[in-house]
């Protein structure tokens, strides 16, 4: 593709913004449209992108109206009657979906892809971090891994500063809280720890570590579906051949990828507005598995029933604590919801693993991530350091307040299976505590298709607050409102307008509070954290 300018329709999306950052890094001029400003769009603007927030052909910067030098990238979430999309289509511009661009970038890399209807963002982000921390074979530590022999004490999980901390709160384990970190500090070479450096550059790059006197183990790259707290970005730019990528099933985008190794975490019914039936979803995942390169590897969660018609690959299974090719054993719950465990691999057992974020579901995600690293090769001790220093992903099991008396967590869960996994995980972490769940349904079609399952999952909480449906790309559907979920919930419940949520929470005696949803509920997280912290 011979172009100097790239225009993004839907530039503020998590996947689109990563690609926009990539092209900024490559020296291209970048501009675009999104519906509303957000922290991501503000960061992109600060990095040089020209962004506007009205669907207006007149707002397209003049240099980007030259079709000879402009590539137009769009997300399938953009409606077909979008005027800017119509302008570029009628004008004969080269238009490509986001997924196609990602496929082109990945063409010359060793692609480690994570697909699945849930769990893929945290798993992909952990794969990216473990690549940096441990992704080498036959390491010569004296030459490649140790930038210094100065002893370094790794902080306990949760003790690193947040990028934006709400006033009046501090992260779990940091100075000012009474939470005791369950994972003790460890002493290691400075060259083997990178946990306290959070990049805020357009894309996290090796120089960030090197300038601090640290050397990554393997400088691979990554396109992530969320903001990594370790990297401070959804884009990682490295020199090595490995590319960790989130393989999104929405609009069959992942069929643009031809990975060397892949994980499938789940193939549940979702995006039925795109696929129509669960069987069509399963067929798409089967097709994705069929695109793994000859000699490659598929790692699929135990119990995910998918026919794999790809005789040229090796297939493994993984599980949380059930026997599979990869699984966790000797799992011990620690204070604050953290876990210690061993990971069984086909040729070894990695003992004494401790994950830097809480929740049993994240232990399961870590097994999948380690399985991908096992295929590509890793250094075992550095792998355990990588697990221990993993900070997680914004909006995925994201703890804002964690004290002995009050807990507030935010999570992106927007499918019934995700809600069930998150709620049961939180209740296991804090047995005997009272859990209040706030849920903002995402999409009219998803609410229509899964309202019964949503109610069943939410009923596992002790109290439920529902917000109105966040429509995203959809027009309202007659008769489809949050009330069709509410009426089926068996635990105490109510429906609250978004603008009244803060006052509602202020008036409640909260113990453990979790906000769920893929809409805009995250805009309230900082204010909610202040309310919960004042009650602690």
ZAVO-845211 format. One record per residue (C-alpha): residue number from 1; residue in one letter; x, y, z. Coordinates in steps of 0.001 Angstrom, whole numbers, plus 500000, padded with zeros to 6 digits. Example, Ala and Ser with C-alpha at 12.3 -4.5 7.8 and 13.67 -1.06 7.14 Angstrom:
BEGIN
[node 1 'A' [512300 495500 507800]]
[node 2 'S' [513670 498940 507140]]
END
This chain:
BEGIN
[node 1 'X' [500000 500000 500000]]
[node 2 'X' [501553 503291 498855]]
[node 3 'X' [500083 506054 501021]]
[node 4 'X' [501245 508890 503282]]
[node 5 'X' [497960 509695 505038]]
[node 6 'X' [495645 507383 507011]]
[node 7 'X' [492091 508377 507923]]
[node 8 'X' [490219 506388 510592]]
[node 9 'X' [486430 506254 510859]]
[node 10 'X' [485928 505226 514481]]
[node 11 'X' [489451 506169 515581]]
[node 12 'X' [488640 506064 519302]]
[node 13 'X' [487975 502319 519458]]
[node 14 'X' [490497 500268 521379]]
[node 15 'X' [491615 498326 518297]]
[node 16 'X' [491485 501274 515909]]
[node 17 'X' [493479 503530 518231]]
[node 18 'X' [496281 500957 518432]]
[node 19 'X' [496579 500876 514646]]
[node 20 'X' [496419 504673 514493]]
[node 21 'X' [499311 504768 516952]]
[node 22 'X' [501203 502254 514854]]
[node 23 'X' [500919 504455 511753]]
[node 24 'X' [501914 507553 513728]]
[node 25 'X' [504999 505614 514812]]
[node 26 'X' [505651 504773 511146]]
[node 27 'X' [505614 508478 510231]]
[node 28 'X' [502227 508628 508521]]
[node 29 'X' [499832 511562 508865]]
[node 30 'X' [496802 510395 510854]]
[node 31 'X' [493317 511863 511224]]
[node 32 'X' [489877 510543 511956]]
[node 33 'X' [486358 510695 513320]]
[node 34 'X' [484817 509340 516490]]
[node 35 'X' [481441 509905 518073]]
[node 36 'X' [482652 511178 521446]]
[node 37 'X' [485910 512354 522991]]
[node 38 'X' [487621 509912 525353]]
[node 39 'X' [490985 509507 527095]]
[node 40 'X' [492170 507500 524068]]
[node 41 'X' [491212 510188 521555]]
[node 42 'X' [492784 512901 523717]]
[node 43 'X' [496021 510905 523844]]
[node 44 'X' [495956 510414 520074]]
[node 45 'X' [495435 514128 519551]]
[node 46 'X' [498391 514865 521826]]
[node 47 'X' [500441 512455 519708]]
[node 48 'X' [499621 514314 516488]]
[node 49 'X' [496352 512887 515174]]
[node 50 'X' [493666 515267 513908]]
[node 51 'X' [490300 514145 515322]]
[node 52 'X' [486783 515555 515148]]
[node 53 'X' [483534 514358 516708]]
[node 54 'X' [480784 515294 514228]]
[node 55 'X' [479882 513104 511269]]
[node 56 'X' [480737 515809 508761]]
[node 57 'X' [482413 515568 505380]]
[node 58 'X' [483410 519218 505742]]
[node 59 'X' [485387 518343 508877]]
[node 60 'X' [487694 515956 507017]]
[node 61 'X' [491082 517757 506788]]
[node 62 'X' [491942 518770 503237]]
[node 63 'X' [495141 516667 502914]]
[node 64 'X' [493083 513533 503633]]
[node 65 'X' [490771 514203 500678]]
[node 66 'X' [493521 513236 498245]]
[node 67 'X' [492638 509654 497317]]
[node 68 'X' [496025 509070 495678]]
[node 69 'X' [497815 509238 499017]]
[node 70 'X' [495118 508479 501619]]
[node 71 'X' [494152 505104 503011]]
[node 72 'X' [490819 504944 504843]]
[node 73 'X' [490437 502470 507700]]
[node 74 'X' [487009 501848 509203]]
[node 75 'X' [485499 499709 511907]]
[node 76 'X' [482470 497532 511072]]
[node 77 'X' [480696 499142 514031]]
[node 78 'X' [480232 502282 511876]]
[node 79 'X' [476694 502360 510389]]
[node 80 'X' [476380 502049 506614]]
[node 81 'X' [474659 505461 506329]]
[node 82 'X' [477584 507302 507916]]
[node 83 'X' [478164 510363 505708]]
[node 84 'X' [481987 510264 505865]]
[node 85 'X' [482025 506584 504982]]
[node 86 'X' [479716 507401 502057]]
[node 87 'X' [482014 510218 500914]]
[node 88 'X' [485096 508019 500783]]
[node 89 'X' [483209 505147 499159]]
[node 90 'X' [481718 507355 496429]]
[node 91 'X' [485083 509043 495887]]
[node 92 'X' [486852 505802 495059]]
[node 93 'X' [489230 505876 498026]]
[node 94 'X' [490942 502701 499140]]
[node 95 'X' [488892 501566 502146]]
[node 96 'X' [489886 498661 504378]]
[node 97 'X' [488461 497220 507562]]
[node 98 'X' [490608 497372 510669]]
[node 99 'X' [491027 493603 510638]]
[node 100 'X' [492598 493608 507179]]
[node 101 'X' [495234 496138 508225]]
[node 102 'X' [496096 494035 511256]]
[node 103 'X' [496473 491018 508992]]
[node 104 'X' [498903 492910 506755]]
[node 105 'X' [501002 494067 509727]]
[node 106 'X' [501092 490514 511107]]
[node 107 'X' [502161 488914 507823]]
[node 108 'X' [505906 488797 508558]]
[node 109 'X' [505690 488086 512297]]
[node 110 'X' [505536 485003 514507]]
[node 111 'X' [501880 485505 515397]]
[node 112 'X' [500592 484423 518801]]
[node 113 'X' [496830 484993 518592]]
[node 114 'X' [494215 484762 521315]]
[node 115 'X' [490603 484300 520236]]
[node 116 'X' [487434 483646 522192]]
[node 117 'X' [484093 485160 523088]]
[node 118 'X' [485551 486146 526478]]
[node 119 'X' [488875 486140 528285]]
[node 120 'X' [490940 487106 525268]]
[node 121 'X' [491964 490632 526285]]
[node 122 'X' [493537 489695 529615]]
[node 123 'X' [495120 486583 528096]]
[node 124 'X' [496607 488485 525138]]
[node 125 'X' [497946 491212 527410]]
[node 126 'X' [499561 488630 529687]]
[node 127 'X' [501101 486911 526638]]
[node 128 'X' [502577 490276 525596]]
[node 129 'X' [504025 490876 529073]]
[node 130 'X' [505415 487353 529401]]
[node 131 'X' [507002 487713 525958]]
[node 132 'X' [508903 490728 527239]]
[node 133 'X' [509801 489210 530561]]
[node 134 'X' [510522 485605 529648]]
[node 135 'X' [510133 484928 525949]]
[node 136 'X' [513578 483547 525133]]
[node 137 'X' [515208 480153 524693]]
[node 138 'X' [518738 479349 525909]]
[node 139 'X' [519217 482754 527485]]
[node 140 'X' [522712 483963 528180]]
[node 141 'X' [521727 486031 531211]]
[node 142 'X' [525104 487749 531477]]
[node 143 'X' [524800 489189 527975]]
[node 144 'X' [521100 489440 527169]]
[node 145 'X' [519047 489798 530328]]
[node 146 'X' [521076 491532 533011]]
[node 147 'X' [521544 495238 532608]]
[node 148 'X' [522890 495520 536155]]
[node 149 'X' [523822 493395 539140]]
[node 150 'X' [522243 495850 541576]]
[node 151 'X' [519723 494030 543776]]
[node 152 'X' [516171 495123 543216]]
[node 153 'X' [513126 494466 545400]]
[node 154 'X' [509958 493845 543396]]
[node 155 'X' [506883 495582 544850]]
[node 156 'X' [503859 493516 545745]]
[node 157 'X' [500958 493373 543265]]
[node 158 'X' [498796 496463 543347]]
[node 159 'X' [501487 498721 544776]]
[node 160 'X' [502417 500480 541543]]
[node 161 'X' [500877 503912 540970]]
[node 162 'X' [497817 504120 538743]]
[node 163 'X' [498001 506308 535665]]
[node 164 'X' [495018 508315 536957]]
[node 165 'X' [494089 507741 540585]]
[node 166 'X' [490762 509154 541773]]
[node 167 'X' [491083 511718 544500]]
[node 168 'X' [490799 510258 547938]]
[node 169 'X' [491727 506696 546975]]
[node 170 'X' [494901 504688 546686]]
[node 171 'X' [495440 501367 544938]]
[node 172 'X' [495354 498207 546980]]
[node 173 'X' [498646 497551 548691]]
[node 174 'X' [499986 501100 548312]]
[node 175 'X' [500780 503519 551096]]
[node 176 'X' [497638 504834 552702]]
[node 177 'X' [495507 501685 552604]]
[node 178 'X' [495204 499013 555226]]
[node 179 'X' [495238 496177 552716]]
[node 180 'X' [498164 493808 553211]]
[node 181 'X' [499658 492511 549981]]
[node 182 'X' [499602 488703 550016]]
[node 183 'X' [502609 488270 547743]]
[node 184 'X' [505928 489043 549403]]
[node 185 'X' [508552 491150 547690]]
[node 186 'X' [511373 489279 546048]]
[node 187 'X' [514967 490218 545351]]
[node 188 'X' [516262 489840 541817]]
[node 189 'X' [518669 491379 539402]]
[node 190 'X' [517560 494803 538176]]
[node 191 'X' [517768 493428 534678]]
[node 192 'X' [514991 490958 535346]]
[node 193 'X' [512310 493272 536707]]
[node 194 'X' [510344 495737 534639]]
[node 195 'X' [507147 495935 536631]]
[node 196 'X' [507180 499516 537877]]
[node 197 'X' [507685 501194 534523]]
[node 198 'X' [504458 502162 532796]]
[node 199 'X' [504890 503681 529356]]
[node 200 'X' [502648 506548 528375]]
[node 201 'X' [504223 506984 524953]]
[node 202 'X' [502174 506317 521786]]
[node 203 'X' [503374 502738 521801]]
[node 204 'X' [505442 501071 524476]]
[node 205 'X' [508961 500527 523114]]
[node 206 'X' [512167 498835 524353]]
[node 207 'X' [513843 502172 524973]]
[node 208 'X' [511526 502790 527923]]
[node 209 'X' [513135 499916 529795]]
[node 210 'X' [516628 500481 528494]]
[node 211 'X' [516623 504141 529524]]
[node 212 'X' [515815 502966 533043]]
[node 213 'X' [518744 500564 533065]]
[node 214 'X' [516618 497502 532381]]
[node 215 'X' [516647 495119 529457]]
[node 216 'X' [513594 493190 528292]]
[node 217 'X' [514081 489500 527666]]
[node 218 'X' [512346 489501 524274]]
[node 219 'X' [511292 492682 522480]]
[node 220 'X' [508194 491415 520739]]
[node 221 'X' [505213 493534 519697]]
[node 222 'X' [501523 493404 520522]]
[node 223 'X' [498132 494756 519467]]
[node 224 'X' [495881 494598 522507]]
[node 225 'X' [492147 494956 523055]]
[node 226 'X' [492632 496966 526254]]
[node 227 'X' [495093 499266 527975]]
[node 228 'X' [497824 497204 529608]]
[node 229 'X' [498774 498551 533029]]
[node 230 'X' [502331 497260 532602]]
[node 231 'X' [502855 498920 529232]]
[node 232 'X' [500483 501849 529749]]
[node 233 'X' [499289 501322 526175]]
[node 234 'X' [497264 499105 523865]]
[node 235 'X' [500211 498937 521468]]
[node 236 'X' [503648 497433 522098]]
[node 237 'X' [506418 498042 519567]]
[node 238 'X' [509460 495801 519736]]
[node 239 'X' [512269 494516 517539]]
[node 240 'X' [511660 490784 517940]]
[node 241 'X' [509616 488548 515631]]
[node 242 'X' [506870 487696 518110]]
[node 243 'X' [503522 489454 517771]]
[node 244 'X' [500817 488938 520383]]
[node 245 'X' [497454 489879 518940]]
[node 246 'X' [493883 489781 520133]]
[node 247 'X' [491897 487933 517464]]
[node 248 'X' [488437 489514 517511]]
[node 249 'X' [485514 487398 516317]]
[node 250 'X' [483249 490428 515803]]
[node 251 'X' [482333 490717 512121]]
[node 252 'X' [484630 487692 511538]]
[node 253 'X' [487637 490013 511819]]
[node 254 'X' [489910 487243 513080]]
[node 255 'X' [489664 485475 509742]]
[node 256 'X' [492187 487994 508417]]
[node 257 'X' [494855 486398 510615]]
[node 258 'X' [497038 483353 509904]]
[node 259 'X' [498700 482676 513266]]
[node 260 'X' [501627 480437 514096]]
[node 261 'X' [500095 479583 517461]]
[node 262 'X' [496652 480379 518783]]
[node 263 'X' [494454 480041 521862]]
[node 264 'X' [490667 479734 521776]]
[node 265 'X' [489230 480588 525197]]
[node 266 'X' [485524 480148 524395]]
[node 267 'X' [483121 479895 521479]]
[node 268 'X' [479832 480832 523121]]
[node 269 'X' [476860 482346 521354]]
[node 270 'X' [477567 486075 520940]]
[node 271 'X' [477337 488767 518266]]
[node 272 'X' [474201 487063 516978]]
[node 273 'X' [473335 490312 515193]]
[node 274 'X' [476315 489424 512967]]
[node 275 'X' [476275 485605 512953]]
[node 276 'X' [472578 484805 513334]]
[node 277 'X' [473090 481487 515136]]
[node 278 'X' [475437 479891 517638]]
[node 279 'X' [476362 477311 515022]]
[node 280 'X' [477579 480089 512730]]
[node 281 'X' [479768 481389 515575]]
[node 282 'X' [481260 477924 516034]]
[node 283 'X' [481855 477621 512283]]
[node 284 'X' [483812 480894 512329]]
[node 285 'X' [486040 479662 515147]]
[node 286 'X' [486580 476398 513275]]
[node 287 'X' [487603 478425 510218]]
[node 288 'X' [490001 480450 512375]]
[node 289 'X' [491609 477248 513654]]
[node 290 'X' [491915 476117 510041]]
[node 291 'X' [494041 479172 509253]]
[node 292 'X' [496807 478323 511709]]
[node 293 'X' [499965 477851 509686]]
[node 294 'X' [501212 474318 508913]]
[node 295 'X' [503353 473107 511782]]
[node 296 'X' [501608 475522 514110]]
[node 297 'X' [499744 474979 517352]]
[node 298 'X' [496194 475385 518651]]
[node 299 'X' [495511 475539 522383]]
[node 300 'X' [491791 475280 523157]]
[node 301 'X' [490026 475465 526495]]
[node 302 'X' [488910 472051 527729]]
[node 303 'X' [485201 471660 527036]]
[node 304 'X' [485086 473970 524003]]
[node 305 'X' [483692 471626 521377]]
[node 306 'X' [485027 472667 517998]]
[node 307 'X' [485815 470426 515030]]
[node 308 'X' [489372 471212 513924]]
[node 309 'X' [489912 470350 510277]]
[node 310 'X' [493595 471260 510182]]
[node 311 'X' [495721 468091 510144]]
[node 312 'X' [498983 470029 509909]]
[node 313 'X' [498851 471492 513421]]
[node 314 'X' [499293 470227 516980]]
[node 315 'X' [496239 470627 519245]]
[node 316 'X' [496470 470953 523046]]
[node 317 'X' [493873 471640 525741]]
[node 318 'X' [494047 473841 528828]]
[node 319 'X' [491880 474268 531937]]
[node 320 'X' [491742 476004 535303]]
[node 321 'X' [492216 473036 537611]]
[node 322 'X' [490895 470072 535624]]
[node 323 'X' [493432 467724 534094]]
[node 324 'X' [494373 468800 530557]]
[node 325 'X' [497588 469325 528608]]
[node 326 'X' [498013 472570 530583]]
[node 327 'X' [496290 473222 533916]]
[node 328 'X' [496735 474695 537387]]
[node 329 'X' [497234 472474 540404]]
[node 330 'X' [497875 473004 544132]]
[node 331 'X' [495788 476175 543900]]
[node 332 'X' [495771 478177 547139]]
[node 333 'X' [493656 481268 547792]]
[node 334 'X' [495651 484052 549464]]
[node 335 'X' [494512 487217 551183]]
[node 336 'X' [492857 489767 548902]]
[node 337 'X' [491808 487248 546259]]
[node 338 'X' [495294 486435 544951]]
[node 339 'X' [496359 482864 544219]]
[node 340 'X' [499434 480681 544449]]
[node 341 'X' [499561 477636 542187]]
[node 342 'X' [501625 475361 539955]]
[node 343 'X' [501136 475157 536183]]
[node 344 'X' [501378 471707 534653]]
[node 345 'X' [502790 471644 531088]]
[node 346 'X' [503335 468588 528860]]
[node 347 'X' [507048 468423 529713]]
[node 348 'X' [507322 470089 533131]]
[node 349 'X' [505523 471653 536071]]
[node 350 'X' [506205 475323 536718]]
[node 351 'X' [505996 475497 540508]]
[node 352 'X' [505325 478414 542811]]
[node 353 'X' [503423 480661 540390]]
[node 354 'X' [501773 483753 541842]]
[node 355 'X' [499752 486054 539617]]
[node 356 'X' [499951 489801 540205]]
[node 357 'X' [496180 490272 539837]]
[node 358 'X' [493428 488549 541818]]
[node 359 'X' [490662 486181 540716]]
[node 360 'X' [490476 482483 539846]]
[node 361 'X' [489375 483334 536296]]
[node 362 'X' [492703 485114 535822]]
[node 363 'X' [494528 481996 536979]]
[node 364 'X' [492765 480214 534116]]
[node 365 'X' [493792 482983 531721]]
[node 366 'X' [497393 482661 532916]]
[node 367 'X' [497401 478940 532100]]
[node 368 'X' [496405 479764 528513]]
[node 369 'X' [499073 482475 528272]]
[node 370 'X' [501787 480207 529621]]
[node 371 'X' [500721 477537 527118]]
[node 372 'X' [501366 479971 524241]]
[node 373 'X' [504750 480878 525733]]
[node 374 'X' [505543 477162 526122]]
[node 375 'X' [505032 476677 522393]]
[node 376 'X' [507363 479570 521510]]
[node 377 'X' [509838 479006 524351]]
[node 378 'X' [510401 480702 527703]]
[node 379 'X' [512820 481015 530602]]
[node 380 'X' [511062 479494 533626]]
[node 381 'X' [512314 481780 536397]]
[node 382 'X' [511636 484901 534379]]
[node 383 'X' [508225 483527 533468]]
[node 384 'X' [507348 483348 537161]]
[node 385 'X' [508603 486913 537582]]
[node 386 'X' [506399 487948 534689]]
[node 387 'X' [503335 486350 536268]]
[node 388 'X' [504111 487933 539616]]
[node 389 'X' [504601 491428 538178]]
[node 390 'X' [501619 491397 535818]]
[node 391 'X' [499371 494371 536582]]
[node 392 'X' [496417 493460 534392]]
[node 393 'X' [494279 495489 532010]]
[node 394 'X' [492157 498547 532566]]
[node 395 'X' [488504 497556 532957]]
[node 396 'X' [489329 493836 533371]]
[node 397 'X' [489007 492881 537035]]
[node 398 'X' [490151 496439 537688]]
[node 399 'X' [490330 497149 541432]]
[node 400 'X' [489924 500820 542336]]
[node 401 'X' [489445 500329 546087]]
[node 402 'X' [490517 497233 548023]]
[node 403 'X' [490549 497580 551816]]
[node 404 'X' [489482 495184 554556]]
[node 405 'X' [486124 496999 554849]]
[node 406 'X' [485297 498125 551304]]
[node 407 'X' [486050 496886 547778]]
[node 408 'X' [485244 498486 544417]]
[node 409 'X' [486067 496738 541141]]
[node 410 'X' [485182 497579 537536]]
[node 411 'X' [484955 494999 534761]]
[node 412 'X' [484172 494986 531040]]
[node 413 'X' [481935 491883 531242]]
[node 414 'X' [479008 492214 528849]]
[node 415 'X' [478088 488570 528105]]
[node 416 'X' [476278 486247 530560]]
[node 417 'X' [479207 483825 530748]]
[node 418 'X' [481573 486694 531553]]
[node 419 'X' [479236 487991 534252]]
[node 420 'X' [478933 484523 535781]]
[node 421 'X' [482721 484025 535783]]
[node 422 'X' [483404 487456 537289]]
[node 423 'X' [480721 487295 539978]]
[node 424 'X' [481630 483780 541102]]
[node 425 'X' [485308 484713 541097]]
[node 426 'X' [484695 487753 543312]]
[node 427 'X' [482551 485720 545718]]
[node 428 'X' [485297 483095 546002]]
[node 429 'X' [487857 485810 546649]]
[node 430 'X' [485786 487409 549421]]
[node 431 'X' [483720 484618 550996]]
[node 432 'X' [480869 485731 553223]]
[node 433 'X' [480903 489322 551945]]
[node 434 'X' [477916 491129 550391]]
[node 435 'X' [478287 491805 546637]]
[node 436 'X' [476409 494597 544889]]
[node 437 'X' [476540 494390 541069]]
[node 438 'X' [475856 497358 538796]]
[node 439 'X' [475276 496305 535186]]
[node 440 'X' [474867 498405 532058]]
[node 441 'X' [473558 496129 529268]]
[node 442 'X' [475324 496600 525925]]
[node 443 'X' [473322 496458 522677]]
[node 444 'X' [469610 495890 522170]]
[node 445 'X' [470229 492699 520205]]
[node 446 'X' [472434 491155 522896]]
[node 447 'X' [469854 492052 525548]]
[node 448 'X' [467102 490529 523419]]
[node 449 'X' [469046 487317 522797]]
[node 450 'X' [470382 486745 526338]]
[node 451 'X' [468066 488507 528802]]
[node 452 'X' [467242 485244 530599]]
[node 453 'X' [470920 484283 530885]]
[node 454 'X' [471832 487793 532076]]
[node 455 'X' [469229 487535 534833]]
[node 456 'X' [470538 484139 535923]]
[node 457 'X' [474120 485386 536131]]
[node 458 'X' [473214 488606 537944]]
[node 459 'X' [471059 486725 540435]]
[node 460 'X' [474283 485289 541846]]
[node 461 'X' [475018 488748 543300]]
[node 462 'X' [473442 489766 546615]]
[node 463 'X' [472012 492965 545121]]
[node 464 'X' [471674 494207 541531]]
[node 465 'X' [471402 497695 540069]]
[node 466 'X' [470582 497857 536359]]
[node 467 'X' [471183 500825 534079]]
[node 468 'X' [469365 501415 530778]]
[node 469 'X' [470785 499688 527683]]
[node 470 'X' [473821 501280 526072]]
[node 471 'X' [472929 501188 522358]]
[node 472 'X' [476403 501581 520795]]
[node 473 'X' [475879 501119 517046]]
[node 474 'X' [472220 500028 517230]]
[node 475 'X' [468807 501635 516931]]
[node 476 'X' [466212 500778 519613]]
[node 477 'X' [464194 497570 519250]]
[node 478 'X' [460562 497759 520327]]
[node 479 'X' [459973 496069 523655]]
[node 480 'X' [463688 495560 524419]]
[node 481 'X' [464671 497423 527575]]
[node 482 'X' [466648 496632 530710]]
[node 483 'X' [463368 495746 532416]]
[node 484 'X' [463232 492403 530587]]
[node 485 'X' [466371 491428 532534]]
[node 486 'X' [465230 493065 535767]]
[node 487 'X' [461939 491162 535930]]
[node 488 'X' [463797 487811 535979]]
[node 489 'X' [466424 488600 538631]]
[node 490 'X' [465795 486719 541876]]
[node 491 'X' [468022 488756 544232]]
[node 492 'X' [467061 492289 545401]]
[node 493 'X' [467158 494587 542385]]
[node 494 'X' [466312 498005 541003]]
[node 495 'X' [466777 500037 537831]]
[node 496 'X' [468483 503419 537953]]
[node 497 'X' [469156 506056 535326]]
[node 498 'X' [472850 506558 534748]]
[node 499 'X' [472743 510175 535900]]
[node 500 'X' [471265 509054 539243]]
[node 501 'X' [473685 506193 539914]]
[node 502 'X' [476169 508144 542034]]
[node 503 'X' [473466 509385 544387]]
[node 504 'X' [471982 505892 544621]]
[node 505 'X' [475356 504432 545615]]
[node 506 'X' [475971 507263 548066]]
[node 507 'X' [472813 506244 549940]]
[node 508 'X' [473725 502540 550169]]
[node 509 'X' [475709 500664 552801]]
[node 510 'X' [478150 499063 550377]]
[node 511 'X' [480500 496185 551125]]
[node 512 'X' [481800 494895 547765]]
[node 513 'X' [480738 496825 544674]]
[node 514 'X' [481395 495787 541062]]
[node 515 'X' [480400 497733 537941]]
[node 516 'X' [479960 495736 534737]]
[node 517 'X' [479438 496675 531095]]
[node 518 'X' [481009 497488 527734]]
[node 519 'X' [479294 500859 527304]]
[node 520 'X' [480221 504133 528975]]
[node 521 'X' [479802 503144 532619]]
[node 522 'X' [483575 503414 533009]]
[node 523 'X' [483230 507214 532800]]
[node 524 'X' [481862 507050 536362]]
[node 525 'X' [484600 504861 537870]]
[node 526 'X' [486635 507651 539455]]
[node 527 'X' [483547 509210 541078]]
[node 528 'X' [482307 505816 542289]]
[node 529 'X' [485732 505068 543755]]
[node 530 'X' [485583 508293 545766]]
[node 531 'X' [482186 507316 547170]]
[node 532 'X' [483350 503833 548144]]
[node 533 'X' [486628 505096 549610]]
[node 534 'X' [484784 507555 551856]]
[node 535 'X' [482747 504656 553238]]
[node 536 'X' [485846 502588 554049]]
END
